[in-house]
């Protein structure tokens, strides 16, 4: 959700951000998206066909709930007043971050390997700018 504050830079690069979530609209609005103004499309993939097509796997119970780094991160967020957002009806379903060029070519792919495996917003923005041709090429990270 860190990209929410980067809307102007996303638009300037000619990009569009789309989120795909695994649950029906109402539970997502009441959980993960509660109190957030999301200025981009949120697509609901209840049967997880998009997750499967993009090769997004599932985490292990131990890797999700017993990982010290994740627990410490959540504790810091809560101590700072942040509300922990629910991860949907299947908390083991992993997501991913992808950048596509205007012609639909995947130029950056980062499927999650664990619940806390997300690239920084700055990386996604640089990859978007590169895909749009407004930044110098770097080595594309594909998995």
NORLIN-V686341 format. One record per helix or strand. SS is the DSSP state (hx for helix, st for strand). FROM is the first residue (numbers start at 0). TO is the last residue. If there is no record, write none. Layout:
[[SS,FROM,TO] [SS,FROM,TO]]
This chain:
[[hx,1,11] [st,17,20] [hx,24,29] [st,40,43] [hx,48,52] [st,57,57] [hx,60,64] [hx,67,78] [st,92,92] [st,95,99] [st,105,110] [hx,120,130]]
